[in-house]
Structures are given as C-alpha cells and as structure tokens.
Amino acid sequence: MSFELPPEQTGAAAWYGPEIAKRNDWMMPLSADDVAEIETATQALVARDADIAVLKPQDFPLPTLAARLKARVDDEVLNGRGFLLLRGLPVDRWSIRESATAFFGLGAHLGSARSQNGKGHVLGHVQDLGMDVNDPNVRIYQTHERQTYHTDSCDIVGLLCLKTAKSGGLSALVSSTTIFNEMRRRRPDLLKLLFQPIATDRRGEVPEGQKPFFEIPVFNWHQGYLTAIYQRQYIDSAQRFPEAPRHTPELIEALDMFDALANDPALNTFMEFKPGDVQLVHNHTMLHDRTGFEDWPEPERRRHLLRLWLAAERARPLPEIFAQRYGTVTIGDRGGIIVRGTRLQAPLQAV
C-alpha cells in the first residue's frame, strides 16, 4: 500500500487519561451570576410555552456568559483537548421543561442542533427504555448496557445530567488522536487499514437514496486535520448486509487494536456526572463511552440525561466522504440523521 500516514500528532488533543485526571482545567463552574442569566432567559421562554426545537441565540440572551462560554468551547473543545464540563445548573429545582429549555438555549450559542434519530429529535433523552441491545435496530443509549467507545454524528455532543443511576453509568473519554499516535508507533501497517472506507450500520435509520450503511474511514486526514469516526458494534453489525465489503483478518486485527487502546487505562479517563453537569465533547478528536449501570427501581429516580448534537460555526473542515453520514460537510449545517418524513422536535420525555 503506497498510502503515506500523516505525521504524529502533537498538541492538546493528544492527551493521556492519568495526566488529564490530575487536572481540573477542563471544568467550568457556573457562578451565581451565570445561573441567574440562564434562569432569566429560561423563565421568559417557559412563560410563553416557547417551542424549544426552534430556539436561536437571540431567543436566549446571555449578556456576559455567552462570549465566555463560546471562547472556552472554541479554545478547549474545538481546538484543544476536546472536552469541557460545565457544573452548577440547578436542575434539582427545575421542571423538565425548564431544564430542557436552559440546555437547548445554552447549546444554541454553540451551534445548530441536529436531529439525533429518524424521528427528528433535536433534544435527546438518554435513558434505559428496556430495549434489547441485541436488536440491530436498537441504539445502545436506550439500554443500561455499556456503550463502548464511539463518536456521534455531529461536531459537538452535549450531555446534561438530570439524574444519576443507583450505581455505574460513569462517563468515559479517550483521545482518538492519542490512539492514532500509539498505533502509528506500534503497528503502522494496521493503522493504514483504518484510512480505508469501512461499512458502518445505520441501524435502520436510512436517508433517502442511501445504503443501509455508510462507508467512511475510521481515520481521515484532510486539510491538516486528523478526524475520527467510530462505532465498533455498528461496524460489526453492518456485516449483516450482503453488499457490505467483508472484513479481512487484518482489518479485524486493526479494529481490535483500536479497541484495546481505547480501553487502556493508560489512555482513557472516567468522570462521574453530578446532576446539573453539562459535558461538551468534540467528536472529531474524542471518543466517548458510558459504563453499564444499575438503575433505581422508582421511575422518578431513574438515570436521565438530555443530549444535544451540535454543528459548530467554527468547526474544522471535513472531507466530502463525511456527507454520506452528515448529509453535507458545510460547516455550521452538517450532521444528524434525516430520513423521509423527519420533522424536527424537542420532546420533553423519551419517546
């Protein structure tokens, strides 16, 4: 294979878990003044029963917080280590409508919300719905099983913790940039295979005119940016389609090495969410995971996170092949899942 690998990557995105766990510069505590700005904007919208799904930044004024938040997201999420944790939203005293409005309003300042499924949900609910994880059309976040390291189909994924599980459900993060560097040092022959298009299952959510799977390399080098896209279960389940290219033993070895590195405690890090935490993750340089969990028996106490998929205005360029999954690669207007009949909506409960 004549393909030449990109150079080893340096900079803040190439981090190792044990070192990152010793720091707290990835946390942004919200002050009382910050929370007051968020609540003022939220209450005005809740009072008029505003449609959350169409909120724009001008609908959610944050006189001092917006500029500071956007600057940190630009520097640290899009162009730095790849994640940021906001702490201190008072979700324990908010209704679900207030929490959803506040979260979506904050997100509107960071990007355009994208549909997270074929139903057009621009506000997602991450809960155990009792779904069968072995059903090829079930998304793993609808279960209590571990998700495994993966990316979502957007520039930034945001999670707001409303309630935590009885046990488990930790958030796990690993740098795909660091995985690239480690594979490049140890097995460049296998790494090269991950720059070839690989079939990934759409799990039944197929845009018009598209195959039931997309074919994008795990690693992509474009205009000086190294970008990753990955979900191993969906790569494996795409083999159910006879027309999908078959996995070679060498490719399986490369994917297994990728997984082994992602799961290596020398690379990854874990964090425990508290109610009111907002995690923002850059999909192009990071993979995220969630450990399995045991939930509370009482429905009102059960683990519940809200999720946003955002297309950021100041995001990196993506190669054209991403249009198979993102619909377009136009910065600020890409990502998400659109199928026939999709209508954008922000449900206040999991449906």
C-alpha positions as CSV (number, residue, x, y, z in Angstrom):
1,M,0.0,0.0,0.0
2,S,1.6,3.3,-1.1
3,F,-0.5,5.4,1.2
4,E,1.7,7.6,3.5
5,L,0.5,8.1,7.0
6,P,0.0,11.6,8.4
7,P,2.7,12.7,10.9
8,E,2.5,12.0,14.6
9,Q,0.0,14.5,16.1
10,T,1.1,16.9,18.8
11,G,-0.9,19.5,20.8
12,A,-3.6,19.5,23.5
13,A,-5.8,16.9,21.7
14,A,-3.1,14.2,22.2
15,W,-3.7,13.6,25.9
16,Y,-3.4,10.6,28.2
17,G,-6.0,9.8,30.8
18,P,-3.9,9.6,34.0
19,E,-2.4,13.0,33.3
20,I,-5.8,14.6,32.4
21,A,-7.4,13.2,35.6
22,K,-4.9,15.1,37.8
23,R,-6.1,18.4,36.3
24,N,-9.3,20.4,36.6
25,D,-8.8,23.0,33.9
26,W,-11.4,21.1,31.9
27,M,-14.1,22.2,34.4
28,M,-16.1,25.4,34.1
29,P,-18.0,26.1,37.4
30,L,-21.0,28.3,36.8
31,S,-21.2,31.3,39.1
32,A,-24.4,32.6,40.7
33,D,-24.5,35.4,38.1
34,D,-24.1,32.8,35.3
35,V,-27.0,30.8,36.6
36,A,-29.1,34.0,37.1
37,E,-28.6,34.8,33.4
38,I,-29.6,31.3,32.3
39,E,-32.7,31.3,34.5
40,T,-33.8,34.8,33.3
41,A,-33.7,33.6,29.7
42,T,-35.3,30.3,30.6
43,Q,-38.2,31.7,32.5
44,A,-39.1,34.1,29.7
45,L,-39.4,31.2,27.3
46,V,-41.2,28.8,29.6
47,A,-43.8,31.6,30.4
48,R,-44.8,31.7,26.8
49,D,-44.5,28.0,26.2
50,A,-41.9,28.5,23.5
51,D,-41.1,25.8,21.0
52,I,-37.7,24.6,22.2
53,A,-36.8,23.0,18.9
54,V,-36.6,26.3,17.0
55,L,-34.7,28.4,19.6
56,K,-31.9,30.6,18.3
57,P,-29.2,32.5,20.3
58,Q,-31.2,35.8,20.2
59,D,-34.1,34.0,21.9
60,F,-31.8,33.1,24.8
61,P,-29.8,36.2,25.7
62,L,-26.8,35.6,28.0
63,P,-25.3,39.1,28.3
64,T,-21.9,38.0,29.9
65,L,-21.9,34.2,29.8
66,A,-22.3,33.7,26.1
67,A,-19.0,35.2,25.0
68,R,-17.0,33.5,27.7
69,L,-18.6,30.1,27.0
70,K,-18.1,30.4,23.3
71,A,-14.4,31.4,23.8
72,R,-13.7,28.4,26.0
73,V,-15.5,26.0,23.6
74,D,-13.5,27.3,20.7
75,D,-10.2,27.1,22.5
76,E,-10.7,23.9,24.5
77,V,-13.3,21.8,22.8
78,L,-12.8,22.5,19.1
79,N,-9.1,23.4,19.1
80,G,-7.8,22.0,22.4
81,R,-8.1,18.8,24.5
82,G,-11.6,18.1,23.1
83,F,-13.9,18.4,26.1
84,L,-15.3,20.8,28.7
85,L,-17.5,20.2,31.8
86,L,-19.9,22.9,33.0
87,R,-21.0,22.4,36.6
88,G,-23.8,24.0,38.6
89,L,-27.1,24.1,36.7
90,P,-29.8,23.9,39.4
91,V,-31.8,21.0,37.7
92,D,-32.9,19.7,41.1
93,R,-35.3,22.7,41.4
94,W,-36.2,22.9,37.7
95,S,-39.1,21.2,35.9
96,I,-38.2,19.1,32.8
97,R,-39.3,22.0,30.6
98,E,-37.0,24.4,32.4
99,S,-34.1,22.0,32.2
100,A,-34.7,21.3,28.5
101,T,-35.1,25.0,27.7
102,A,-32.0,26.0,29.6
103,F,-29.9,23.3,28.0
104,F,-31.1,23.9,24.5
105,G,-30.6,27.7,24.9
106,L,-27.0,27.2,26.0
107,G,-26.4,24.9,23.1
108,A,-27.9,27.4,20.6
109,H,-24.9,29.7,21.4
110,L,-22.5,26.9,20.4
111,G,-24.0,25.5,17.3
112,S,-27.1,24.4,15.3
113,A,-28.9,21.5,16.9
114,R,-29.1,18.4,14.7
115,S,-31.6,15.5,14.5
116,Q,-30.4,12.6,16.6
117,N,-32.7,10.0,15.1
118,G,-35.1,9.4,12.3
119,K,-37.9,10.9,14.4
120,G,-36.2,14.3,14.2
121,H,-35.4,14.7,17.9
122,V,-33.1,17.7,18.3
123,L,-33.3,17.1,22.1
124,G,-32.4,13.6,23.0
125,H,-33.2,11.6,26.2
126,V,-30.6,9.1,27.3
127,Q,-32.4,6.6,29.4
128,D,-32.8,2.9,29.8
129,L,-36.0,2.1,27.9
130,G,-35.7,-1.6,28.4
131,M,-34.7,-2.2,24.7
132,D,-32.9,-5.3,23.6
133,V,-29.3,-4.5,23.0
134,N,-29.1,-7.4,20.5
135,D,-31.7,-5.9,18.2
136,P,-29.8,-4.5,15.2
137,N,-32.2,-1.5,15.0
138,V,-31.8,-0.5,18.7
139,R,-29.5,2.3,19.6
140,I,-27.4,1.3,22.7
141,Y,-28.1,4.5,24.6
142,Q,-31.7,3.2,25.0
143,T,-30.4,0.4,27.2
144,H,-28.5,0.1,30.5
145,E,-25.6,-1.7,28.8
146,R,-22.1,-0.3,28.4
147,Q,-22.0,1.7,25.2
148,T,-18.3,1.2,24.3
149,Y,-16.1,4.0,22.8
150,H,-17.7,5.7,19.9
151,T,-18.4,9.0,18.1
152,D,-21.7,10.7,17.3
153,S,-22.7,12.2,14.0
154,C,-22.0,15.9,14.7
155,D,-19.2,18.3,15.6
156,I,-20.0,18.6,19.4
157,V,-22.2,16.3,21.5
158,G,-23.6,17.8,24.7
159,L,-25.0,16.0,27.7
160,L,-26.9,17.4,30.6
161,C,-27.2,15.2,33.7
162,L,-30.6,15.4,35.4
163,K,-30.5,12.2,37.5
164,T,-27.8,9.6,38.1
165,A,-28.1,5.8,38.3
166,K,-28.0,3.8,41.6
167,S,-24.6,2.6,40.5
168,G,-22.4,2.8,37.4
169,G,-23.1,4.9,34.4
170,L,-19.7,6.7,34.5
171,S,-18.7,8.8,31.6
172,A,-15.5,7.6,29.8
173,L,-13.4,9.6,27.4
174,V,-10.4,8.8,25.3
175,S,-8.5,10.8,22.6
176,S,-8.7,9.3,19.1
177,T,-5.7,11.4,18.4
178,T,-3.7,9.6,21.0
179,I,-5.0,6.2,19.7
180,F,-3.7,7.3,16.2
181,N,-0.3,8.2,17.7
182,E,0.0,4.9,19.5
183,M,-1.0,2.8,16.5
184,R,1.4,4.8,14.4
185,R,4.3,4.0,16.7
186,R,3.4,0.3,17.3
187,R,1.6,-1.0,14.1
188,P,1.6,1.5,11.3
189,D,0.7,-1.4,8.9
190,L,-2.6,-1.9,10.8
191,L,-3.2,1.9,11.1
192,K,-3.1,2.3,7.3
193,L,-6.1,-0.1,7.0
194,L,-8.2,2.4,9.1
195,F,-7.7,5.1,6.5
196,Q,-9.8,2.9,4.1
197,P,-13.6,3.2,3.9
198,I,-15.3,0.8,6.3
199,A,-19.0,-0.1,6.3
200,T,-20.9,1.1,9.4
201,D,-24.6,0.1,10.1
202,R,-27.2,2.9,10.1
203,R,-29.3,0.8,12.4
204,G,-32.4,1.1,10.3
205,E,-32.3,5.0,10.0
206,V,-31.6,5.3,6.3
207,P,-31.7,8.6,4.4
208,E,-33.4,8.6,1.1
209,G,-31.2,7.3,-1.7
210,Q,-28.6,5.9,0.7
211,K,-27.4,2.4,1.5
212,P,-28.4,0.9,4.9
213,F,-24.7,1.5,5.9
214,F,-22.2,4.3,5.2
215,E,-18.6,3.8,4.2
216,I,-16.2,6.3,5.9
217,P,-12.6,5.5,7.1
218,V,-12.1,5.4,10.9
219,F,-9.3,8.0,10.5
220,N,-9.4,10.8,8.0
221,W,-6.6,13.3,7.1
222,H,-8.0,16.4,5.5
223,Q,-6.5,19.9,5.2
224,G,-4.1,19.2,8.1
225,Y,-6.8,17.9,10.4
226,L,-6.9,14.3,11.7
227,T,-10.6,13.3,12.3
228,A,-12.0,10.0,13.5
229,I,-15.5,8.4,13.2
230,Y,-16.1,5.1,15.0
231,Q,-18.7,2.7,16.5
232,R,-17.4,-0.8,16.6
233,Q,-20.8,-2.5,17.2
234,Y,-22.2,-0.8,14.2
235,I,-19.2,-1.7,12.1
236,D,-19.6,-5.3,13.0
237,S,-23.4,-5.3,12.5
238,A,-23.0,-3.8,9.0
239,Q,-21.7,-7.3,8.0
240,R,-25.4,-8.4,8.1
241,F,-25.8,-6.7,4.7
242,P,-24.5,-9.0,1.9
243,E,-23.5,-5.9,-0.2
244,A,-21.2,-4.5,2.6
245,P,-17.5,-5.2,2.0
246,R,-16.3,-8.1,4.0
247,H,-13.9,-7.7,6.9
248,T,-10.4,-9.2,6.3
249,P,-8.5,-10.8,9.2
250,E,-6.1,-7.8,9.0
251,L,-8.8,-5.3,9.3
252,I,-10.3,-7.1,12.3
253,E,-6.8,-7.1,13.9
254,A,-6.6,-3.3,13.3
255,L,-10.1,-2.7,14.8
256,D,-9.2,-4.9,17.8
257,M,-6.1,-2.9,18.4
258,F,-8.0,0.4,18.2
259,D,-10.5,-1.0,20.8
260,A,-7.7,-2.3,23.0
261,L,-6.0,1.1,23.1
262,A,-9.3,2.9,23.7
263,N,-9.9,0.6,26.7
264,D,-6.3,1.0,28.0
265,P,-6.4,2.9,31.4
266,A,-3.1,4.5,30.3
267,L,-5.1,6.3,27.6
268,N,-8.6,6.9,28.8
269,T,-10.2,8.7,31.7
270,F,-13.5,8.5,33.6
271,M,-15.7,11.1,35.2
272,E,-18.8,10.8,37.4
273,F,-21.6,13.2,36.5
274,K,-23.5,15.2,39.1
275,P,-27.0,16.5,38.4
276,G,-26.6,19.9,36.7
277,D,-23.3,18.9,34.9
278,V,-23.1,19.7,31.2
279,Q,-20.4,17.8,29.3
280,L,-19.3,19.0,25.8
281,V,-17.3,16.7,23.7
282,H,-15.6,17.2,20.3
283,N,-16.5,14.1,18.2
284,H,-13.7,14.6,15.7
285,T,-10.8,14.1,18.2
286,M,-12.6,12.2,21.0
287,L,-14.4,9.0,21.6
288,H,-16.9,8.7,24.5
289,D,-18.4,5.8,26.3
290,R,-20.6,5.1,29.3
291,T,-20.2,2.2,31.7
292,G,-23.1,-0.1,32.3
293,F,-25.3,0.8,35.2
294,E,-27.9,-0.4,37.7
295,D,-30.9,1.9,38.0
296,W,-33.2,2.8,40.8
297,P,-36.5,0.9,40.9
298,E,-38.5,4.1,41.3
299,P,-39.3,5.7,37.9
300,E,-38.8,9.2,39.2
301,R,-35.3,8.5,40.4
302,R,-34.0,6.7,37.2
303,R,-30.9,7.8,35.4
304,H,-31.7,10.5,32.9
305,L,-29.5,12.7,30.7
306,L,-30.5,15.2,28.0
307,R,-28.4,15.2,24.8
308,L,-27.6,17.7,22.0
309,W,-25.9,17.1,18.7
310,L,-24.4,20.4,17.5
311,A,-23.0,21.7,14.2
312,A,-20.5,24.4,15.3
313,E,-20.0,27.5,13.2
314,R,-16.2,27.5,13.8
315,A,-15.7,23.8,13.3
316,R,-13.0,22.1,11.2
317,P,-13.3,21.2,7.5
318,L,-14.4,17.6,6.9
319,P,-13.7,15.5,3.8
320,E,-16.5,15.1,1.3
321,I,-16.9,11.4,2.2
322,F,-18.5,12.5,5.5
323,A,-21.6,13.7,3.5
324,Q,-22.7,10.0,3.5
325,R,-23.3,10.3,7.2
326,Y,-23.6,14.1,7.8
327,G,-25.8,14.9,4.8
328,T,-23.4,17.7,3.9
329,V,-20.0,18.8,5.0
330,T,-21.0,22.5,5.1
331,I,-19.6,24.0,8.3
332,G,-22.4,25.0,10.7
333,D,-25.0,23.0,8.8
334,R,-24.0,19.4,8.9
335,G,-24.6,16.2,10.9
336,G,-27.6,14.5,12.3
337,I,-30.0,11.9,10.9
338,I,-32.7,12.8,8.4
339,V,-34.9,10.3,6.8
340,R,-38.2,10.5,4.8
341,G,-40.8,12.3,7.0
342,T,-38.4,13.6,9.6
343,R,-39.8,16.6,11.5
344,L,-37.6,18.5,13.9
345,Q,-39.0,18.4,17.5
346,A,-37.8,18.6,21.1
347,P,-39.8,16.1,23.2
348,L,-39.9,16.5,26.9
349,Q,-39.8,12.8,27.5
350,A,-38.2,9.8,25.9
351,V,-40.4,8.5,23.0
